[in-house]
Amino acid sequence: MPKIIIESKISSNGGGDSFKLKINDEKIVEVKSNGKTEIDVDYGEQTLQMYNNFLMKTPKKVINVDSDNQNYKITLHFKAWGVIFVLQVLMAALMINLKQTGVFIAIPIFILEILILIFMGMLEIRKVKRKDS
């Protein structure tokens, strides 16, 4: 039976020392938040989603299991965090230029940032590229 190896170096900051990995919306497996976890899966297409709570989650990732061992890594979802950074810069520029009370600018942008992180996910599952030697 093929295995996928999931490596994570994400600290969950008191939210427990493991994440839950949902495979094909039916099987749930505990994954260490700091280390490697081997999971037996079937050949073919598999849908993976990692979560700990509604913010600490990954978008669904469809993978094709075609070899015995495939390596994946849990990382920050850099696109989502890039959007958050742009919104933070926009918020700072609006507060400086409009000279309004910061609350009227900060609260809507903060709510938008939380919604982006909920729907895009803070983390993502990436395939580790093999080095051909």
MODELLER restraints for C-alpha pairs under 7 A, 6 or more apart:
rsr = mdl.restraints
at = mdl.atoms
rsr.add(forms.Gaussian(group=physical.xy_distance, feature=features.Distance(at['CA:1:A'], at['CA:40:A']), mean=6.44, stdev=0.5))
rsr.add(forms.Gaussian(group=physical.xy_distance, feature=features.Distance(at['CA:1:A'], at['CA:41:A']), mean=6.78, stdev=0.5))
rsr.add(forms.Gaussian(group=physical.xy_distance, feature=features.Distance(at['CA:1:A'], at['CA:42:A']), mean=6.57, stdev=0.5))
rsr.add(forms.Gaussian(group=physical.xy_distance, feature=features.Distance(at['CA:2:A'], at['CA:40:A']), mean=5.95, stdev=0.5))
rsr.add(forms.Gaussian(group=physical.xy_distance, feature=features.Distance(at['CA:2:A'], at['CA:41:A']), mean=5.85, stdev=0.5))
rsr.add(forms.Gaussian(group=physical.xy_distance, feature=features.Distance(at['CA:2:A'], at['CA:42:A']), mean=6.39, stdev=0.5))
rsr.add(forms.Gaussian(group=physical.xy_distance, feature=features.Distance(at['CA:2:A'], at['CA:43:A']), mean=6.82, stdev=0.5))
rsr.add(forms.Gaussian(group=physical.xy_distance, feature=features.Distance(at['CA:2:A'], at['CA:67:A']), mean=6.64, stdev=0.5))
rsr.add(forms.Gaussian(group=physical.xy_distance, feature=features.Distance(at['CA:2:A'], at['CA:68:A']), mean=4.24, stdev=0.5))
rsr.add(forms.Gaussian(group=physical.xy_distance, feature=features.Distance(at['CA:2:A'], at['CA:69:A']), mean=6.09, stdev=0.5))
rsr.add(forms.Gaussian(group=physical.xy_distance, feature=features.Distance(at['CA:3:A'], at['CA:38:A']), mean=6.30, stdev=0.5))
rsr.add(forms.Gaussian(group=physical.xy_distance, feature=features.Distance(at['CA:3:A'], at['CA:39:A']), mean=5.37, stdev=0.5))
rsr.add(forms.Gaussian(group=physical.xy_distance, feature=features.Distance(at['CA:3:A'], at['CA:40:A']), mean=4.54, stdev=0.5))
rsr.add(forms.Gaussian(group=physical.xy_distance, feature=features.Distance(at['CA:3:A'], at['CA:41:A']), mean=5.82, stdev=0.5))
rsr.add(forms.Gaussian(group=physical.xy_distance, feature=features.Distance(at['CA:3:A'], at['CA:68:A']), mean=5.85, stdev=0.5))
rsr.add(forms.Gaussian(group=physical.xy_distance, feature=features.Distance(at['CA:3:A'], at['CA:69:A']), mean=5.05, stdev=0.5))
rsr.add(forms.Gaussian(group=physical.xy_distance, feature=features.Distance(at['CA:3:A'], at['CA:70:A']), mean=6.68, stdev=0.5))
rsr.add(forms.Gaussian(group=physical.xy_distance, feature=features.Distance(at['CA:4:A'], at['CA:38:A']), mean=5.83, stdev=0.5))
rsr.add(forms.Gaussian(group=physical.xy_distance, feature=features.Distance(at['CA:4:A'], at['CA:39:A']), mean=5.38, stdev=0.5))
rsr.add(forms.Gaussian(group=physical.xy_distance, feature=features.Distance(at['CA:4:A'], at['CA:40:A']), mean=6.60, stdev=0.5))
rsr.add(forms.Gaussian(group=physical.xy_distance, feature=features.Distance(at['CA:4:A'], at['CA:69:A']), mean=5.57, stdev=0.5))
rsr.add(forms.Gaussian(group=physical.xy_distance, feature=features.Distance(at['CA:4:A'], at['CA:70:A']), mean=4.83, stdev=0.5))
rsr.add(forms.Gaussian(group=physical.xy_distance, feature=features.Distance(at['CA:4:A'], at['CA:71:A']), mean=5.89, stdev=0.5))
rsr.add(forms.Gaussian(group=physical.xy_distance, feature=features.Distance(at['CA:5:A'], at['CA:36:A']), mean=6.59, stdev=0.5))
rsr.add(forms.Gaussian(group=physical.xy_distance, feature=features.Distance(at['CA:5:A'], at['CA:37:A']), mean=5.63, stdev=0.5))
rsr.add(forms.Gaussian(group=physical.xy_distance, feature=features.Distance(at['CA:5:A'], at['CA:38:A']), mean=4.52, stdev=0.5))
rsr.add(forms.Gaussian(group=physical.xy_distance, feature=features.Distance(at['CA:5:A'], at['CA:39:A']), mean=6.38, stdev=0.5))
rsr.add(forms.Gaussian(group=physical.xy_distance, feature=features.Distance(at['CA:5:A'], at['CA:69:A']), mean=6.97, stdev=0.5))
rsr.add(forms.Gaussian(group=physical.xy_distance, feature=features.Distance(at['CA:5:A'], at['CA:70:A']), mean=6.07, stdev=0.5))
rsr.add(forms.Gaussian(group=physical.xy_distance, feature=features.Distance(at['CA:5:A'], at['CA:71:A']), mean=4.75, stdev=0.5))
rsr.add(forms.Gaussian(group=physical.xy_distance, feature=features.Distance(at['CA:5:A'], at['CA:72:A']), mean=6.07, stdev=0.5))
rsr.add(forms.Gaussian(group=physical.xy_distance, feature=features.Distance(at['CA:6:A'], at['CA:36:A']), mean=5.57, stdev=0.5))
rsr.add(forms.Gaussian(group=physical.xy_distance, feature=features.Distance(at['CA:6:A'], at['CA:37:A']), mean=5.27, stdev=0.5))
rsr.add(forms.Gaussian(group=physical.xy_distance, feature=features.Distance(at['CA:6:A'], at['CA:38:A']), mean=6.49, stdev=0.5))
rsr.add(forms.Gaussian(group=physical.xy_distance, feature=features.Distance(at['CA:6:A'], at['CA:71:A']), mean=6.04, stdev=0.5))
rsr.add(forms.Gaussian(group=physical.xy_distance, feature=features.Distance(at['CA:6:A'], at['CA:72:A']), mean=4.81, stdev=0.5))
rsr.add(forms.Gaussian(group=physical.xy_distance, feature=features.Distance(at['CA:6:A'], at['CA:73:A']), mean=5.56, stdev=0.5))
rsr.add(forms.Gaussian(group=physical.xy_distance, feature=features.Distance(at['CA:7:A'], at['CA:35:A']), mean=5.61, stdev=0.5))
rsr.add(forms.Gaussian(group=physical.xy_distance, feature=features.Distance(at['CA:7:A'], at['CA:36:A']), mean=4.32, stdev=0.5))
rsr.add(forms.Gaussian(group=physical.xy_distance, feature=features.Distance(at['CA:7:A'], at['CA:37:A']), mean=6.47, stdev=0.5))
rsr.add(forms.Gaussian(group=physical.xy_distance, feature=features.Distance(at['CA:7:A'], at['CA:72:A']), mean=6.25, stdev=0.5))
rsr.add(forms.Gaussian(group=physical.xy_distance, feature=features.Distance(at['CA:7:A'], at['CA:73:A']), mean=4.76, stdev=0.5))
rsr.add(forms.Gaussian(group=physical.xy_distance, feature=features.Distance(at['CA:7:A'], at['CA:74:A']), mean=6.29, stdev=0.5))
rsr.add(forms.Gaussian(group=physical.xy_distance, feature=features.Distance(at['CA:8:A'], at['CA:33:A']), mean=5.52, stdev=0.5))
rsr.add(forms.Gaussian(group=physical.xy_distance, feature=features.Distance(at['CA:8:A'], at['CA:34:A']), mean=5.18, stdev=0.5))
rsr.add(forms.Gaussian(group=physical.xy_distance, feature=features.Distance(at['CA:8:A'], at['CA:35:A']), mean=5.48, stdev=0.5))
rsr.add(forms.Gaussian(group=physical.xy_distance, feature=features.Distance(at['CA:8:A'], at['CA:36:A']), mean=6.51, stdev=0.5))
rsr.add(forms.Gaussian(group=physical.xy_distance, feature=features.Distance(at['CA:8:A'], at['CA:73:A']), mean=5.85, stdev=0.5))
rsr.add(forms.Gaussian(group=physical.xy_distance, feature=features.Distance(at['CA:8:A'], at['CA:74:A']), mean=4.98, stdev=0.5))
rsr.add(forms.Gaussian(group=physical.xy_distance, feature=features.Distance(at['CA:9:A'], at['CA:33:A']), mean=6.30, stdev=0.5))
rsr.add(forms.Gaussian(group=physical.xy_distance, feature=features.Distance(at['CA:9:A'], at['CA:34:A']), mean=4.60, stdev=0.5))
rsr.add(forms.Gaussian(group=physical.xy_distance, feature=features.Distance(at['CA:9:A'], at['CA:35:A']), mean=6.40, stdev=0.5))
rsr.add(forms.Gaussian(group=physical.xy_distance, feature=features.Distance(at['CA:10:A'], at['CA:33:A']), mean=5.76, stdev=0.5))
rsr.add(forms.Gaussian(group=physical.xy_distance, feature=features.Distance(at['CA:10:A'], at['CA:34:A']), mean=6.16, stdev=0.5))
rsr.add(forms.Gaussian(group=physical.xy_distance, feature=features.Distance(at['CA:11:A'], at['CA:33:A']), mean=6.18, stdev=0.5))
rsr.add(forms.Gaussian(group=physical.xy_distance, feature=features.Distance(at['CA:11:A'], at['CA:34:A']), mean=6.69, stdev=0.5))
rsr.add(forms.Gaussian(group=physical.xy_distance, feature=features.Distance(at['CA:12:A'], at['CA:33:A']), mean=6.80, stdev=0.5))
rsr.add(forms.Gaussian(group=physical.xy_distance, feature=features.Distance(at['CA:17:A'], at['CA:32:A']), mean=6.26, stdev=0.5))
rsr.add(forms.Gaussian(group=physical.xy_distance, feature=features.Distance(at['CA:17:A'], at['CA:33:A']), mean=5.51, stdev=0.5))
rsr.add(forms.Gaussian(group=physical.xy_distance, feature=features.Distance(at['CA:18:A'], at['CA:30:A']), mean=6.22, stdev=0.5))
rsr.add(forms.Gaussian(group=physical.xy_distance, feature=features.Distance(at['CA:18:A'], at['CA:31:A']), mean=5.31, stdev=0.5))
rsr.add(forms.Gaussian(group=physical.xy_distance, feature=features.Distance(at['CA:18:A'], at['CA:32:A']), mean=4.38, stdev=0.5))
rsr.add(forms.Gaussian(group=physical.xy_distance, feature=features.Distance(at['CA:18:A'], at['CA:33:A']), mean=4.68, stdev=0.5))
rsr.add(forms.Gaussian(group=physical.xy_distance, feature=features.Distance(at['CA:19:A'], at['CA:30:A']), mean=5.80, stdev=0.5))
rsr.add(forms.Gaussian(group=physical.xy_distance, feature=features.Distance(at['CA:19:A'], at['CA:31:A']), mean=5.06, stdev=0.5))
rsr.add(forms.Gaussian(group=physical.xy_distance, feature=features.Distance(at['CA:19:A'], at['CA:32:A']), mean=6.31, stdev=0.5))
rsr.add(forms.Gaussian(group=physical.xy_distance, feature=features.Distance(at['CA:19:A'], at['CA:33:A']), mean=6.06, stdev=0.5))
rsr.add(forms.Gaussian(group=physical.xy_distance, feature=features.Distance(at['CA:19:A'], at['CA:50:A']), mean=6.58, stdev=0.5))
rsr.add(forms.Gaussian(group=physical.xy_distance, feature=features.Distance(at['CA:19:A'], at['CA:51:A']), mean=5.84, stdev=0.5))
rsr.add(forms.Gaussian(group=physical.xy_distance, feature=features.Distance(at['CA:19:A'], at['CA:52:A']), mean=5.19, stdev=0.5))
rsr.add(forms.Gaussian(group=physical.xy_distance, feature=features.Distance(at['CA:20:A'], at['CA:28:A']), mean=6.35, stdev=0.5))
rsr.add(forms.Gaussian(group=physical.xy_distance, feature=features.Distance(at['CA:20:A'], at['CA:29:A']), mean=5.66, stdev=0.5))
rsr.add(forms.Gaussian(group=physical.xy_distance, feature=features.Distance(at['CA:20:A'], at['CA:30:A']), mean=4.74, stdev=0.5))
rsr.add(forms.Gaussian(group=physical.xy_distance, feature=features.Distance(at['CA:20:A'], at['CA:31:A']), mean=5.92, stdev=0.5))
rsr.add(forms.Gaussian(group=physical.xy_distance, feature=features.Distance(at['CA:20:A'], at['CA:50:A']), mean=5.64, stdev=0.5))
rsr.add(forms.Gaussian(group=physical.xy_distance, feature=features.Distance(at['CA:20:A'], at['CA:51:A']), mean=5.44, stdev=0.5))
rsr.add(forms.Gaussian(group=physical.xy_distance, feature=features.Distance(at['CA:20:A'], at['CA:52:A']), mean=6.18, stdev=0.5))
rsr.add(forms.Gaussian(group=physical.xy_distance, feature=features.Distance(at['CA:21:A'], at['CA:28:A']), mean=5.48, stdev=0.5))
rsr.add(forms.Gaussian(group=physical.xy_distance, feature=features.Distance(at['CA:21:A'], at['CA:29:A']), mean=5.09, stdev=0.5))
rsr.add(forms.Gaussian(group=physical.xy_distance, feature=features.Distance(at['CA:21:A'], at['CA:30:A']), mean=6.20, stdev=0.5))
rsr.add(forms.Gaussian(group=physical.xy_distance, feature=features.Distance(at['CA:21:A'], at['CA:31:A']), mean=6.55, stdev=0.5))
rsr.add(forms.Gaussian(group=physical.xy_distance, feature=features.Distance(at['CA:21:A'], at['CA:48:A']), mean=6.75, stdev=0.5))
rsr.add(forms.Gaussian(group=physical.xy_distance, feature=features.Distance(at['CA:21:A'], at['CA:49:A']), mean=5.70, stdev=0.5))
rsr.add(forms.Gaussian(group=physical.xy_distance, feature=features.Distance(at['CA:21:A'], at['CA:50:A']), mean=4.40, stdev=0.5))
rsr.add(forms.Gaussian(group=physical.xy_distance, feature=features.Distance(at['CA:21:A'], at['CA:51:A']), mean=6.56, stdev=0.5))
rsr.add(forms.Gaussian(group=physical.xy_distance, feature=features.Distance(at['CA:22:A'], at['CA:28:A']), mean=4.55, stdev=0.5))
rsr.add(forms.Gaussian(group=physical.xy_distance, feature=features.Distance(at['CA:22:A'], at['CA:29:A']), mean=6.57, stdev=0.5))
rsr.add(forms.Gaussian(group=physical.xy_distance, feature=features.Distance(at['CA:22:A'], at['CA:48:A']), mean=5.74, stdev=0.5))
rsr.add(forms.Gaussian(group=physical.xy_distance, feature=features.Distance(at['CA:22:A'], at['CA:49:A']), mean=5.19, stdev=0.5))
rsr.add(forms.Gaussian(group=physical.xy_distance, feature=features.Distance(at['CA:22:A'], at['CA:50:A']), mean=6.20, stdev=0.5))
rsr.add(forms.Gaussian(group=physical.xy_distance, feature=features.Distance(at['CA:23:A'], at['CA:46:A']), mean=6.72, stdev=0.5))
rsr.add(forms.Gaussian(group=physical.xy_distance, feature=features.Distance(at['CA:23:A'], at['CA:47:A']), mean=5.62, stdev=0.5))
rsr.add(forms.Gaussian(group=physical.xy_distance, feature=features.Distance(at['CA:23:A'], at['CA:48:A']), mean=4.88, stdev=0.5))
rsr.add(forms.Gaussian(group=physical.xy_distance, feature=features.Distance(at['CA:23:A'], at['CA:49:A']), mean=6.79, stdev=0.5))
rsr.add(forms.Gaussian(group=physical.xy_distance, feature=features.Distance(at['CA:24:A'], at['CA:46:A']), mean=5.96, stdev=0.5))
rsr.add(forms.Gaussian(group=physical.xy_distance, feature=features.Distance(at['CA:24:A'], at['CA:47:A']), mean=4.77, stdev=0.5))
rsr.add(forms.Gaussian(group=physical.xy_distance, feature=features.Distance(at['CA:24:A'], at['CA:48:A']), mean=6.46, stdev=0.5))
rsr.add(forms.Gaussian(group=physical.xy_distance, feature=features.Distance(at['CA:31:A'], at['CA:37:A']), mean=5.90, stdev=0.5))
rsr.add(forms.Gaussian(group=physical.xy_distance, feature=features.Distance(at['CA:43:A'], at['CA:65:A']), mean=5.01, stdev=0.5))
rsr.add(forms.Gaussian(group=physical.xy_distance, feature=features.Distance(at['CA:43:A'], at['CA:66:A']), mean=5.97, stdev=0.5))
rsr.add(forms.Gaussian(group=physical.xy_distance, feature=features.Distance(at['CA:44:A'], at['CA:64:A']), mean=5.32, stdev=0.5))
rsr.add(forms.Gaussian(group=physical.xy_distance, feature=features.Distance(at['CA:44:A'], at['CA:65:A']), mean=5.11, stdev=0.5))
rsr.add(forms.Gaussian(group=physical.xy_distance, feature=features.Distance(at['CA:44:A'], at['CA:66:A']), mean=6.51, stdev=0.5))
rsr.add(forms.Gaussian(group=physical.xy_distance, feature=features.Distance(at['CA:45:A'], at['CA:62:A']), mean=6.58, stdev=0.5))
rsr.add(forms.Gaussian(group=physical.xy_distance, feature=features.Distance(at['CA:45:A'], at['CA:63:A']), mean=5.57, stdev=0.5))
rsr.add(forms.Gaussian(group=physical.xy_distance, feature=features.Distance(at['CA:45:A'], at['CA:64:A']), mean=4.40, stdev=0.5))
rsr.add(forms.Gaussian(group=physical.xy_distance, feature=features.Distance(at['CA:45:A'], at['CA:65:A']), mean=6.20, stdev=0.5))
rsr.add(forms.Gaussian(group=physical.xy_distance, feature=features.Distance(at['CA:46:A'], at['CA:62:A']), mean=5.64, stdev=0.5))
rsr.add(forms.Gaussian(group=physical.xy_distance, feature=features.Distance(at['CA:46:A'], at['CA:63:A']), mean=5.32, stdev=0.5))
rsr.add(forms.Gaussian(group=physical.xy_distance, feature=features.Distance(at['CA:46:A'], at['CA:64:A']), mean=6.27, stdev=0.5))
rsr.add(forms.Gaussian(group=physical.xy_distance, feature=features.Distance(at['CA:47:A'], at['CA:60:A']), mean=6.45, stdev=0.5))
rsr.add(forms.Gaussian(group=physical.xy_distance, feature=features.Distance(at['CA:47:A'], at['CA:61:A']), mean=5.55, stdev=0.5))
rsr.add(forms.Gaussian(group=physical.xy_distance, feature=features.Distance(at['CA:47:A'], at['CA:62:A']), mean=4.40, stdev=0.5))
rsr.add(forms.Gaussian(group=physical.xy_distance, feature=features.Distance(at['CA:47:A'], at['CA:63:A']), mean=6.29, stdev=0.5))
rsr.add(forms.Gaussian(group=physical.xy_distance, feature=features.Distance(at['CA:48:A'], at['CA:60:A']), mean=5.65, stdev=0.5))
rsr.add(forms.Gaussian(group=physical.xy_distance, feature=features.Distance(at['CA:48:A'], at['CA:61:A']), mean=5.17, stdev=0.5))
rsr.add(forms.Gaussian(group=physical.xy_distance, feature=features.Distance(at['CA:48:A'], at['CA:62:A']), mean=6.33, stdev=0.5))
rsr.add(forms.Gaussian(group=physical.xy_distance, feature=features.Distance(at['CA:49:A'], at['CA:58:A']), mean=5.75, stdev=0.5))
rsr.add(forms.Gaussian(group=physical.xy_distance, feature=features.Distance(at['CA:49:A'], at['CA:59:A']), mean=6.20, stdev=0.5))
rsr.add(forms.Gaussian(group=physical.xy_distance, feature=features.Distance(at['CA:49:A'], at['CA:60:A']), mean=4.79, stdev=0.5))
rsr.add(forms.Gaussian(group=physical.xy_distance, feature=features.Distance(at['CA:49:A'], at['CA:61:A']), mean=6.41, stdev=0.5))
rsr.add(forms.Gaussian(group=physical.xy_distance, feature=features.Distance(at['CA:50:A'], at['CA:57:A']), mean=5.50, stdev=0.5))
rsr.add(forms.Gaussian(group=physical.xy_distance, feature=features.Distance(at['CA:50:A'], at['CA:58:A']), mean=5.37, stdev=0.5))
rsr.add(forms.Gaussian(group=physical.xy_distance, feature=features.Distance(at['CA:51:A'], at['CA:57:A']), mean=3.97, stdev=0.5))
rsr.add(forms.Gaussian(group=physical.xy_distance, feature=features.Distance(at['CA:51:A'], at['CA:58:A']), mean=6.37, stdev=0.5))
rsr.add(forms.Gaussian(group=physical.xy_distance, feature=features.Distance(at['CA:54:A'], at['CA:118:A']), mean=6.32, stdev=0.5))
rsr.add(forms.Gaussian(group=physical.xy_distance, feature=features.Distance(at['CA:55:A'], at['CA:117:A']), mean=6.35, stdev=0.5))
rsr.add(forms.Gaussian(group=physical.xy_distance, feature=features.Distance(at['CA:55:A'], at['CA:118:A']), mean=5.24, stdev=0.5))
rsr.add(forms.Gaussian(group=physical.xy_distance, feature=features.Distance(at['CA:55:A'], at['CA:121:A']), mean=6.39, stdev=0.5))
rsr.add(forms.Gaussian(group=physical.xy_distance, feature=features.Distance(at['CA:55:A'], at['CA:122:A']), mean=6.40, stdev=0.5))
rsr.add(forms.Gaussian(group=physical.xy_distance, feature=features.Distance(at['CA:56:A'], at['CA:121:A']), mean=6.69, stdev=0.5))
rsr.add(forms.Gaussian(group=physical.xy_distance, feature=features.Distance(at['CA:56:A'], at['CA:122:A']), mean=5.66, stdev=0.5))
rsr.add(forms.Gaussian(group=physical.xy_distance, feature=features.Distance(at['CA:56:A'], at['CA:123:A']), mean=6.66, stdev=0.5))
rsr.add(forms.Gaussian(group=physical.xy_distance, feature=features.Distance(at['CA:57:A'], at['CA:121:A']), mean=5.15, stdev=0.5))
rsr.add(forms.Gaussian(group=physical.xy_distance, feature=features.Distance(at['CA:57:A'], at['CA:122:A']), mean=5.97, stdev=0.5))
rsr.add(forms.Gaussian(group=physical.xy_distance, feature=features.Distance(at['CA:57:A'], at['CA:123:A']), mean=5.76, stdev=0.5))
rsr.add(forms.Gaussian(group=physical.xy_distance, feature=features.Distance(at['CA:58:A'], at['CA:121:A']), mean=4.90, stdev=0.5))
rsr.add(forms.Gaussian(group=physical.xy_distance, feature=features.Distance(at['CA:58:A'], at['CA:122:A']), mean=6.47, stdev=0.5))
rsr.add(forms.Gaussian(group=physical.xy_distance, feature=features.Distance(at['CA:58:A'], at['CA:123:A']), mean=4.85, stdev=0.5))
rsr.add(forms.Gaussian(group=physical.xy_distance, feature=features.Distance(at['CA:58:A'], at['CA:124:A']), mean=4.74, stdev=0.5))
rsr.add(forms.Gaussian(group=physical.xy_distance, feature=features.Distance(at['CA:58:A'], at['CA:125:A']), mean=6.81, stdev=0.5))
rsr.add(forms.Gaussian(group=physical.xy_distance, feature=features.Distance(at['CA:59:A'], at['CA:120:A']), mean=6.32, stdev=0.5))
rsr.add(forms.Gaussian(group=physical.xy_distance, feature=features.Distance(at['CA:59:A'], at['CA:121:A']), mean=5.86, stdev=0.5))
rsr.add(forms.Gaussian(group=physical.xy_distance, feature=features.Distance(at['CA:59:A'], at['CA:124:A']), mean=6.52, stdev=0.5))
rsr.add(forms.Gaussian(group=physical.xy_distance, feature=features.Distance(at['CA:71:A'], at['CA:127:A']), mean=6.11, stdev=0.5))
rsr.add(forms.Gaussian(group=physical.xy_distance, feature=features.Distance(at['CA:71:A'], at['CA:128:A']), mean=5.44, stdev=0.5))
rsr.add(forms.Gaussian(group=physical.xy_distance, feature=features.Distance(at['CA:72:A'], at['CA:125:A']), mean=6.48, stdev=0.5))
rsr.add(forms.Gaussian(group=physical.xy_distance, feature=features.Distance(at['CA:72:A'], at['CA:126:A']), mean=5.46, stdev=0.5))
rsr.add(forms.Gaussian(group=physical.xy_distance, feature=features.Distance(at['CA:72:A'], at['CA:127:A']), mean=4.35, stdev=0.5))
rsr.add(forms.Gaussian(group=physical.xy_distance, feature=features.Distance(at['CA:72:A'], at['CA:128:A']), mean=5.22, stdev=0.5))
rsr.add(forms.Gaussian(group=physical.xy_distance, feature=features.Distance(at['CA:73:A'], at['CA:125:A']), mean=5.75, stdev=0.5))
rsr.add(forms.Gaussian(group=physical.xy_distance, feature=features.Distance(at['CA:73:A'], at['CA:126:A']), mean=5.22, stdev=0.5))
rsr.add(forms.Gaussian(group=physical.xy_distance, feature=features.Distance(at['CA:73:A'], at['CA:127:A']), mean=6.24, stdev=0.5))
rsr.add(forms.Gaussian(group=physical.xy_distance, feature=features.Distance(at['CA:73:A'], at['CA:128:A']), mean=6.36, stdev=0.5))
rsr.add(forms.Gaussian(group=physical.xy_distance, feature=features.Distance(at['CA:74:A'], at['CA:123:A']), mean=6.69, stdev=0.5))
rsr.add(forms.Gaussian(group=physical.xy_distance, feature=features.Distance(at['CA:74:A'], at['CA:124:A']), mean=5.77, stdev=0.5))
rsr.add(forms.Gaussian(group=physical.xy_distance, feature=features.Distance(at['CA:74:A'], at['CA:125:A']), mean=4.83, stdev=0.5))
rsr.add(forms.Gaussian(group=physical.xy_distance, feature=features.Distance(at['CA:74:A'], at['CA:126:A']), mean=6.38, stdev=0.5))
rsr.add(forms.Gaussian(group=physical.xy_distance, feature=features.Distance(at['CA:75:A'], at['CA:123:A']), mean=5.59, stdev=0.5))
rsr.add(forms.Gaussian(group=physical.xy_distance, feature=features.Distance(at['CA:75:A'], at['CA:124:A']), mean=5.52, stdev=0.5))
rsr.add(forms.Gaussian(group=physical.xy_distance, feature=features.Distance(at['CA:75:A'], at['CA:125:A']), mean=6.53, stdev=0.5))
rsr.add(forms.Gaussian(group=physical.xy_distance, feature=features.Distance(at['CA:76:A'], at['CA:122:A']), mean=6.02, stdev=0.5))
rsr.add(forms.Gaussian(group=physical.xy_distance, feature=features.Distance(at['CA:76:A'], at['CA:123:A']), mean=4.34, stdev=0.5))
rsr.add(forms.Gaussian(group=physical.xy_distance, feature=features.Distance(at['CA:76:A'], at['CA:124:A']), mean=5.96, stdev=0.5))
rsr.add(forms.Gaussian(group=physical.xy_distance, feature=features.Distance(at['CA:77:A'], at['CA:121:A']), mean=6.87, stdev=0.5))
rsr.add(forms.Gaussian(group=physical.xy_distance, feature=features.Distance(at['CA:77:A'], at['CA:122:A']), mean=5.37, stdev=0.5))
rsr.add(forms.Gaussian(group=physical.xy_distance, feature=features.Distance(at['CA:77:A'], at['CA:123:A']), mean=4.53, stdev=0.5))
rsr.add(forms.Gaussian(group=physical.xy_distance, feature=features.Distance(at['CA:77:A'], at['CA:124:A']), mean=5.05, stdev=0.5))
rsr.add(forms.Gaussian(group=physical.xy_distance, feature=features.Distance(at['CA:80:A'], at['CA:116:A']), mean=6.99, stdev=0.5))
rsr.add(forms.Gaussian(group=physical.xy_distance, feature=features.Distance(at['CA:80:A'], at['CA:117:A']), mean=6.61, stdev=0.5))
rsr.add(forms.Gaussian(group=physical.xy_distance, feature=features.Distance(at['CA:80:A'], at['CA:120:A']), mean=6.32, stdev=0.5))
rsr.add(forms.Gaussian(group=physical.xy_distance, feature=features.Distance(at['CA:80:A'], at['CA:122:A']), mean=6.92, stdev=0.5))
rsr.add(forms.Gaussian(group=physical.xy_distance, feature=features.Distance(at['CA:84:A'], at['CA:113:A']), mean=5.96, stdev=0.5))
rsr.add(forms.Gaussian(group=physical.xy_distance, feature=features.Distance(at['CA:91:A'], at['CA:105:A']), mean=6.73, stdev=0.5))
rsr.add(forms.Gaussian(group=physical.xy_distance, feature=features.Distance(at['CA:91:A'], at['CA:106:A']), mean=6.61, stdev=0.5))
rsr.add(forms.Gaussian(group=physical.xy_distance, feature=features.Distance(at['CA:95:A'], at['CA:102:A']), mean=5.92, stdev=0.5))
rsr.add(forms.Gaussian(group=physical.xy_distance, feature=features.Distance(at['CA:95:A'], at['CA:105:A']), mean=6.97, stdev=0.5))
